[in-house]
């Protein structure tokens, strides 16, 4: 099967395909999309080779890791669109209530081959290891959510973007290839069995699941699904790609693509996204700046969680110099100290920080430059750096649509020194990079940002 980039395909066990089977199984977990999906196309290759239909299954569990109603709504909106697009190709997608690994094993007994996509977080690796061990058939993992597969780029945790960048670019052109769309020779729409959850009425599905319901959906601003991502991207490429390099840190502007949430949910392919940006024929500096963020910076985060599997979400993942410096200043006097509740409600002395928290809380998004400022101030206003780290990660994962992601863990850790170097020593921060309100005012227009956030929040609340 030579059509897929070989680097993307990994056998997870050494079993042969099952001789007696009803279908080839694609266990969809990370790459929840119907297009530009290497795992899906690999499954179809196997299905055609065995003269079998391809069945696609998704497990939807109660109380997903740190997930709440906001996250579940976005994911289900995307799954509904994916189910419709797959049906148009003659493929059945069954969404079953249950832990993803348990659902996969529930269907594995009748599968000739089980294909799955790849996720880098601890629980995702554990799910795949369990399925590979317990499934009676061959299990393959196909990478579809980074441009350059992590081990292709490097065999170790990289120190910073500057050390990963040349290794990424060595393989970038070769890896920017979309998987060919494999013809569906045998439809799976007529397969007998449990039809799974009915996604036509998402409110009914959501009501049936046990989850944290304290954080409201934001569908009036950001609706899940590949069609919505494609619409937003088209607007960005037409209106905001030109000038992106100079405007991406202008917090009051609209020079952002909003693709991170769709990438996080696996609803679009990073390879497809990179190619769309390249083919838009924008100014070279703007295209290169976007590719840097999409590929080098994003895949540095994947590198972080993959090569630090036990510590990527803990304070101990920070480099030794940062932990030592922060420890030396842990008891420094702080001009302001806030509780987590005060932070969560945006009840501080800083109107710009409060606006950032409002944007996050009410819209599920925050401008990337403000995310840095937001995190740095939590470090400054918490009683100690360990508490600050815990608060920053918890708030990030609770409210952001793209939270609970490798980028979340790497970006929060960056606030405390990961993938950075030591700077001029100062109180509280030690040698960790400092950000100030004065610097924010020099580089951006925070008053215009406050006005923009108020408009967005009003729109979200009125829906």
C-alpha positions in Angstrom: 0.0 0.0 0.0 2.4 2.7 -1.2 0.1 5.7 -1.4 0.4 6.9 2.2 3.5 8.5 3.6 5.2 5.4 5.2 6.2 7.5 8.2 2.6 7.8 9.2 1.8 4.1 9.5 2.8 2.1 12.6 1.7 -1.4 13.5 0.7 -1.6 17.2 0.7 -5.3 17.4 2.2 -8.2 15.4 -1.1 -10.1 14.7 -2.1 -11.0 11.2 -5.5 -9.8 9.7 -8.3 -12.0 10.9 -9.4 -14.6 8.4 -13.2 -14.5 9.1 -14.5 -11.0 9.4 -17.5 -8.8 8.7 -15.6 -5.6 8.1 -12.4 -3.6 8.5 -12.8 -1.3 11.5 -11.7 2.3 11.7 -11.7 3.4 15.3 -11.9 7.1 15.0 -10.6 8.9 18.1 -8.4 11.9 17.3 -9.0 12.6 13.6 -12.7 13.1 13.8 -13.2 14.1 10.1 -14.3 12.6 6.8 -11.8 14.3 4.5 -8.0 14.5 4.4 -7.8 11.7 6.9 -4.9 9.3 6.4 -6.3 6.7 8.9 -9.6 6.7 7.1 -8.0 6.1 3.7 -5.7 3.5 5.2 -8.8 1.7 6.5 -10.3 1.8 3.0 -7.2 0.4 1.5 -7.5 -2.6 3.8 -11.2 -2.9 3.2 -10.8 -3.1 -0.5 -7.9 -5.5 -0.3 -10.1 -7.9 1.9 -13.3 -7.2 -0.2 -15.0 -6.0 3.0 -16.9 -2.8 4.0 -15.2 -0.2 6.2 -17.1 0.5 9.5 -16.2 3.6 11.4 -16.8 3.8 15.2 -16.4 6.5 17.8 -16.7 6.0 21.6 -18.3 8.9 23.5 -17.6 8.6 27.2 -19.1 10.2 30.2 -16.9 12.7 32.0 -14.2 12.8 29.3 -10.8 14.0 30.6 -11.4 17.6 31.9 -14.2 18.0 29.3 -17.4 19.9 30.0 -20.6 20.9 28.1 -18.7 23.4 26.0 -16.3 20.9 24.7 -18.8 18.1 24.2 -21.1 20.4 22.2 -18.3 21.4 19.9 -17.2 17.8 19.3 -20.7 16.5 18.7 -21.4 19.3 16.2 -18.3 18.1 14.3 -19.2 14.5 14.6 -22.7 15.1 13.1 -21.1 16.7 10.0 -18.5 13.9 9.8 -21.3 11.3 9.9 -23.1 13.0 7.1 -20.0 13.4 4.9 -19.0 9.7 5.4 -22.6 8.6 4.6 -22.2 10.5 1.3 -19.2 8.2 0.5 -21.1 5.1 1.5 -19.5 4.7 4.9 -21.3 4.2 8.2 -20.2 6.1 11.3 -21.5 4.6 14.6 -21.1 6.7 17.7 -21.5 4.6 20.8 -21.8 5.6 24.4 -18.7 4.3 26.2 -15.0 4.7 26.8 -13.2 4.9 23.4 -11.0 1.9 24.0 -14.0 -0.2 25.2 -16.1 0.7 22.2 -13.2 -0.2 19.8 -12.8 -3.6 21.5 -16.6 -4.1 21.3 -16.3 -4.1 17.5 -12.8 -5.6 17.1 -14.1 -9.3 17.3 -15.7 -9.0 13.9 -12.9 -7.0 12.3 -10.2 -8.2 9.8 -8.0 -5.2 10.7 -8.4 -2.4 13.1 -7.1 1.0 12.0 -6.9 4.0 14.3 -5.5 7.5 14.2 -2.9 8.9 16.6 -3.1 11.0 19.8 -0.2 12.1 21.9 -1.8 12.6 25.3 -1.3 10.1 28.1 -4.9 8.7 28.1 -4.9 8.4 24.3 -1.7 6.4 24.4 -3.2 4.2 27.1 -6.3 3.6 25.1 -4.4 2.5 22.0 -2.0 0.2 24.0 -5.0 -1.6 25.6 -6.7 -2.0 22.2 -3.6 -3.3 20.6 -3.0 -5.8 23.3 -6.6 -7.1 23.5 -7.9 -7.0 19.9 -7.8 -10.4 18.2 -6.7 -8.8 14.8 -4.0 -6.6 13.5 -4.0 -3.0 14.8 -2.4 -0.1 13.0 -2.0 3.5 14.0 -1.9 6.2 11.3 -0.7 9.7 12.0 -3.0 12.4 10.6 -2.8 15.3 13.0 0.7 16.7 12.5 2.5 17.6 9.3 5.9 15.9 10.1 5.4 12.8 12.3 7.1 13.4 15.7 9.7 10.7 15.5 10.5 11.6 11.9 11.5 15.1 13.0 13.5 14.1 16.1 14.1 11.3 18.6 14.2 13.5 21.7 12.5 16.3 23.6 13.6 19.5 21.9 14.8 22.5 23.9 13.1 25.2 21.8 11.6 26.1 18.5 15.0 27.0 17.2 16.3 23.5 17.7 13.2 21.8 16.2 12.8 24.2 13.2 15.6 22.9 11.0 14.6 19.3 11.7 11.0 20.0 10.7 12.0 21.9 7.5 14.2 18.9 6.4 11.0 16.9 5.9 8.4 19.6 5.4 8.0 19.5 1.6 7.9 15.7 1.6 5.3 15.5 4.4 3.0 18.2 2.9 1.1 15.5 0.9 -2.6 14.8 1.4 -3.7 11.2 1.3 -5.3 10.1 -1.9 -9.0 9.5 -1.6 -9.6 5.7 -1.9 -12.7 4.5 -3.7 -15.3 2.8 -1.5 -15.8 -0.5 -3.2 -18.2 -2.0 -0.6 -20.6 0.3 1.2 -21.0 -0.2 5.0 -24.3 1.7 5.2 -26.3 -1.6 5.1 -24.4 -3.3 7.9 -26.6 -4.8 10.6 -26.0 -3.8 14.2 -26.6 -1.1 16.7 -27.0 2.2 15.0 -25.5 4.0 18.0 -26.4 7.5 19.2 -28.7 9.5 17.0 -26.8 12.7 16.3 -29.7 14.4 14.5 -30.8 16.0 17.8 -27.6 16.9 19.7 -29.5 18.2 22.8 -30.8 14.7 23.4 -27.4 13.1 23.2 -25.9 15.8 25.5 -28.7 15.2 28.0 -27.9 11.5 28.1 -24.3 12.0 29.0 -22.8 12.6 32.5 -20.5 15.6 32.4 -19.7 19.0 33.9 -22.4 21.3 32.7 -21.1 24.5 34.4 -19.5 26.0 31.3 -21.9 26.9 28.5 -21.5 26.2 24.8 -20.4 29.0 22.5 -22.0 27.8 19.2 -23.3 31.2 18.3 -19.6 32.3 17.9 -17.8 29.1 17.1 -19.6 26.0 15.9 -17.9 22.7 15.5 -17.4 20.9 12.3 -15.2 20.9 9.1 -17.7 22.9 7.1 -17.6 25.7 9.6 -13.8 25.6 9.8 -13.6 25.7 6.0 -15.9 28.8 5.9 -13.9 30.6 8.6 -10.6 29.8 6.8 -11.9 31.1 3.5 -12.7 34.4 5.1 -9.3 34.5 6.8 -7.4 33.8 3.6 -9.4 36.3 1.6 -9.4 39.1 4.2 -6.6 38.7 6.7 -3.7 36.5 5.4 -2.1 39.6 3.8 -0.5 41.4 6.7 -0.7 38.4 9.0 3.0 38.6 10.0 2.7 42.2 11.1 -0.8 42.0 12.6 -0.9 38.6 14.4 0.1 40.2 17.7 -2.4 43.1 17.3 -4.9 42.0 19.9 -7.7 44.2 18.7 -7.5 43.0 15.0 -9.1 40.1 13.3 -5.9 38.8 11.9 -6.4 35.3 13.3 -7.6 32.1 11.6 -9.4 30.5 14.5 -8.2 27.1 13.3 -6.7 25.9 16.6 -10.0 24.7 18.0 -10.7 22.7 14.8 -7.2 21.2 14.8 -7.6 20.3 18.5 -10.9 18.4 17.8 -9.4 16.7 14.7 -12.0 18.3 12.5 -9.4 19.5 9.9 -6.1 18.3 8.7 -2.9 20.4 9.4 -1.6 19.2 6.1 -4.7 20.5 4.3 -4.5 23.7 6.2 -0.9 24.3 5.4 -1.6 23.7 1.7 -4.6 26.0 1.7 -2.4 28.8 3.1 0.4 28.1 0.6 -2.0 28.0 -2.3 -3.7 31.3 -1.3 -0.7 33.0 -2.8 -0.4 35.6 0.0 2.8 37.6 0.6 5.7 35.2 1.4 6.4 36.7 4.8 2.8 36.2 5.8 2.6 32.6 4.5 5.9 31.7 6.2 4.8 33.2 9.5 1.6 31.2 9.4 3.4 27.9 8.6 5.8 28.6 11.4 2.9 28.8 13.9 1.0 25.9 12.4 3.9 23.4 12.0 7.0 24.4 14.0 5.3 25.8 17.1 2.4 23.4 17.1 4.6 20.4 16.6 7.0 21.6 19.3 4.0 21.1 21.6 3.5 17.6 20.3 7.1 16.9 20.8 6.8 18.1 24.4 3.9 15.8 25.4 5.3 12.8 23.4 8.8 12.8 24.9 7.6 13.8 28.4 4.7 11.4 28.8 4.8 11.3 32.6 5.4 15.0 33.3 4.0 17.1 30.5 1.1 18.4 32.6 3.0 18.9 35.8 5.3 21.6 37.2 8.2 19.2 37.1 8.2 19.4 33.3 9.8 22.8 33.5 13.6 23.2 32.8 15.8 23.0 35.9 16.9 26.6 35.5 13.3 27.9 35.6 12.3 25.8 38.6 15.4 26.8 40.6 14.9 30.5 39.7 11.2 30.5 40.6 12.0 28.7 43.8 14.4 31.4 44.8 11.7 34.0 44.4 8.7 32.0 45.6 8.5 34.0 48.8 9.0 37.4 47.2 6.4 40.0 48.2 3.7 40.4 45.6 1.9 43.7 45.0 -1.3 41.9 44.2 -2.5 38.4 45.2 -5.8 37.1 44.0 -7.8 33.9 44.7 -8.7 31.5 41.9 -12.3 32.7 42.2 -11.3 36.3 41.7 -9.2 35.4 38.7 -11.9 33.3 37.2 -14.4 36.1 37.4 -11.9 38.7 36.1 -12.0 40.7 39.3 -8.5 42.2 39.3 -7.1 45.7 39.1 -6.1 45.2 35.5 -8.8 46.0 32.9 -6.9 44.4 30.1 -6.3 41.1 32.0 -10.0 41.1 33.0 -11.0 41.5 29.4 -8.8 38.5 28.4 -10.4 36.4 31.1 -13.9 37.5 29.9 -13.0 36.6 26.3 -11.9 33.2 27.5 -14.9 32.6 29.8 -17.6 33.9 27.5 -16.3 32.9 24.0 -14.0 29.9 24.6 -11.2 31.8 22.8 -8.5 34.3 23.7 -6.1 36.1 21.3 -2.7 34.3 21.3 -0.8 37.4 22.5 -3.2 38.0 25.3 -2.8 34.3 26.3 0.8 35.0 27.1 0.0 38.2 29.1 -2.8 36.4 30.9 -0.6 33.5 32.0 2.3 35.7 33.1 0.0 37.8 35.3 -1.4 34.6 37.0 2.3 33.8 37.9 2.7 37.3 39.3 -0.6 37.4 41.2 -0.6 33.9 42.8 0.9 33.2 46.2 3.6 30.9 44.7 4.6 29.5 41.3 3.2 26.0 42.0 -0.2 27.4 42.7 0.1 29.7 39.7 0.9 26.8 37.4 -2.1 24.7 38.7 -4.5 27.6 38.3 -3.3 28.6 34.8 -3.7 25.0 33.5 -7.0 24.5 35.2 -8.5 27.7 33.8 -7.0 27.0 30.3 -8.5 23.5 30.2 -11.9 24.5 31.6 -12.8 27.4 29.2 -10.8 27.2 26.0 -12.3 25.2 23.1 -8.8 24.2 22.2 -7.9 23.4 25.8 -6.8 20.0 27.0 -4.4 19.9 24.0 -0.7 19.4 23.6 -0.5 23.1 22.8 -2.3 23.8 26.1 0.3 21.9 28.2 3.3 23.3 26.3 2.0 26.9 26.2 1.1 27.0 29.9 4.5 25.6 30.7 6.1 28.2 28.5 4.7 30.9 30.8 7.0 29.3 33.5 10.1 28.9 31.3 9.6 25.9 29.0 11.0 26.3 25.5 12.5 29.6 26.6 15.8 31.0 28.0 16.7 32.9 31.1 16.1 36.6 31.1 17.1 39.5 33.4 16.4 38.5 37.0 13.6 40.3 38.7 11.3 39.8 41.8 8.7 37.0 41.6 9.6 36.0 38.1 13.3 35.3 38.8 14.9 34.7 35.4 11.6 33.7 33.7 10.4 36.0 31.0 8.4 39.0 32.2 5.5 40.8 30.6 4.1 44.1 31.7 1.0 46.2 31.1 3.3 49.0 29.8 4.7 46.6 27.2 1.2 45.6 26.2 0.3 49.2 25.6 3.5 49.8 23.6 2.9 46.9 21.3 -0.9 46.8 20.9 -4.1 48.7 21.5 -5.5 47.1 24.7 -8.4 49.6 25.0 -9.7 48.6 21.5 -9.3 45.0 22.6 -11.5 45.6 25.6 -14.2 47.0 23.3 -13.9 44.1 21.0 -14.2 41.6 23.8 -17.3 43.3 25.2 -19.0 43.0 21.8 -18.1 39.3 21.4 -19.3 38.6 25.0 -22.6 40.4 24.4 -23.1 38.4 21.3 -22.4 35.1 23.1 -24.7 35.9 26.0 -27.6 36.9 23.8 -27.6 33.6 21.9 
